[in-house]
Amino acid sequence: MSRKKVKPLLENITIEAVAAEGKAVAHVDGKVLFVPQAVPGDVVNVQVTRMRTSYLEGYVTEMLQPSPYRIEPVCGHYGDCGGCKWQVLPYSMQLECKQQQVQDQLKRIGHLPIPEILPIIGSEKQYYYRNKLEFTFSSRRWLLKGEDPEAVSPAERCGLGFHIGGFFDKVLDITKCHLQREPSNEIRNFIKSYAISHEMSFFDLREQVGLLRNMVLRTSSTGEVMVTVVFGPEALEYPDFNNSPMASLLDALVIEFPQITSLNYQINNKKNDTTADLDVFTWSGRDCIYEQMEQLKFKIGPKSFYQTNSEQAYRLYSVVRSFACDESGLAADAKYVKVDENPVVYDLYTGTGTIALFLASMASKVVGIEYVPEAIEDAWSNASFNGIDNASFYAGDMKDVLNASFIEENGTPSIVVLDPPRAGVHPDVAKVLLEASPARIIYVSCNPASQARDLAAFTGQYDILAVQPVDMFPHTHHVENVVYLAKRS
């Protein structure tokens, strides 16, 4: 019977840099060592947790000498919460790391012929920048270091917060999150306190039972607030919702927080937390909130997708527009196909139509495609609300909707904007786009790795003229990237 190899404690390790996924790196005996929540310049002891042929992983057991770059985290949950892992890294260094991440993914790993990457556009707000947060109720919250499980009462075990990484059934109770402006924390803490005092059961993620399951808080730059409470299977035990504990909770929210402009609920008795396929019921106020960008207003429903950093979304869309309107700059060379005088613009993965409507004034027609039907309903509403009559929107799986007959019916695009999910563009979609041969493709991505893979399919016919990173999520390793391609004549 073989014995497990003892994993060593590495001493006096100097952290050298930050890697693509946000972990810090050092080198030990010719191997790369990945360490979370460390800063370049830290001297630490590291307990190895994983040993592979070419790399090691571990965690800091002792800080021998803090890096001169290290700063104090703002959030009291740092170290326990899985979010905002780069709080101890100065923001200027965060931006440098994200710029390097884009460079590495596109050039060093993707081997793409790219120009010099434009300086990353940082976020003016490093805290309170998110307009949406999702929280989970748990009857077995994550116990902090030093807490005695035997001394914690059932009520004290209830938590409302974020999932702990690597544990599907563990939730860290959050008292104050610095990502979303008030009344976000006030509402969340009120709901938790009310639920405990009224003996409402929190969801048990293992047993899949309980009354309170999830909640979503949205705030907008226009000052509006949306709350959606997701109740668990226990809610089905009450035949009259209006005379139930759930109704009492919602009524209490209305009284306590008159600034809530949209209060909704859902009932989820499934084995997973996805709610896109569930009905939404509006308890109080409107069924939506509105976001504003320049002269445009966008309707945001409980299921709508909208960039979670509103201010940076505007900067991101402005980059897209500047590339789309580039008539005399980067693509002026005669070797590139010219954009039609009155171009047809396709916005693929359009969400609620934000980019499409942002570009509508420069196009003869804009066409948006999105998988979520409710988002497309919002896109139509947004077009009507803003008096835009040259936009059309379609719901369905991109690889099924976008085909030759669709293009024949809606017009051949001169400009295509791609903003896919992290997995990137399906090969069938890329094939159709190559056949359609738009003069320009503007690819917006939240994952430079999948973006680099997809771009390789286009470089046979297109040149990459510009690469513009945008930081949407300070204190995380995530980065948004915009790539501008022009078709060669």
HELIX and SHEET records of a PDB file:
HELIX    1   1 TYR A   91  GLN A  103  1                                  13    
HELIX    2   2 ASP A  104  ILE A  109  3                                   6    
HELIX    3   3 PRO A  149  ALA A  151  5                                   3    
HELIX    4   4 PRO A  154  ARG A  157  1                                   4    
HELIX    5   5 SER A  184  SER A  197  1                                  14    
HELIX    6   6 PRO A  233  GLU A  237  5                                   5    
HELIX    7   7 PHE A  241  ASN A  243  5                                   3    
HELIX    8   8 PRO A  245  GLU A  256  1                                  12    
HELIX    9   9 SER A  310  ALA A  324  1                                  15    
HELIX   10  10 THR A  354  LEU A  359  1                                   6    
HELIX   11  11 ALA A  360  MET A  362  5                                   3    
HELIX   12  12 PRO A  373  PHE A  385  1                                  13    
HELIX   13  13 MET A  398  VAL A  401  1                                   4    
HELIX   14  14 ALA A  404  ASN A  410  1                                   7    
HELIX   15  15 PRO A  427  ALA A  436  1                                  10    
HELIX   16  16 PRO A  448  ALA A  456  1                                   9    
SHEET    1   A 6 LEU A   9  THR A  14  0                                        
SHEET    2   A 6 VAL A  43  MET A  51 -1                                        
SHEET    3   A 6 TYR A  55  GLN A  65 -1                                        
SHEET    4   A 6 LYS A  31  VAL A  35  1                                        
SHEET    5   A 6 ALA A  24  VAL A  28 -1                                        
SHEET    6   A 6 ALA A  17  VAL A  18 -1                                        
SHEET    1   B 7 VAL A 171  ASP A 173  0                                        
SHEET    2   B 7 GLY A 159  HIS A 163 -1                                        
SHEET    3   B 7 LYS A 132  SER A 138 -1                                        
SHEET    4   B 7 LEU A 212  THR A 219 -1                                        
SHEET    5   B 7 VAL A 225  PHE A 231 -1                                        
SHEET    6   B 7 SER A 262  ILE A 267  1                                        
SHEET    7   B 7 PHE A 281  GLY A 285 -1                                        
SHEET    1   C 2 ILE A 289  MET A 293  0                                        
SHEET    2   C 2 LEU A 296  ILE A 300 -1                                        
SHEET    1   D 7 ALA A 391  ALA A 395  0                                        
SHEET    2   D 7 LYS A 365  GLU A 370  1                                        
SHEET    3   D 7 VAL A 344  LEU A 348  1                                        
SHEET    4   D 7 ILE A 415  LEU A 418  1                                        
SHEET    5   D 7 ARG A 440  SER A 445  1                                        
SHEET    6   D 7 GLU A 480  LYS A 487 -1                                        
SHEET    7   D 7 TYR A 462  VAL A 470 -1                                        
END                                                                             
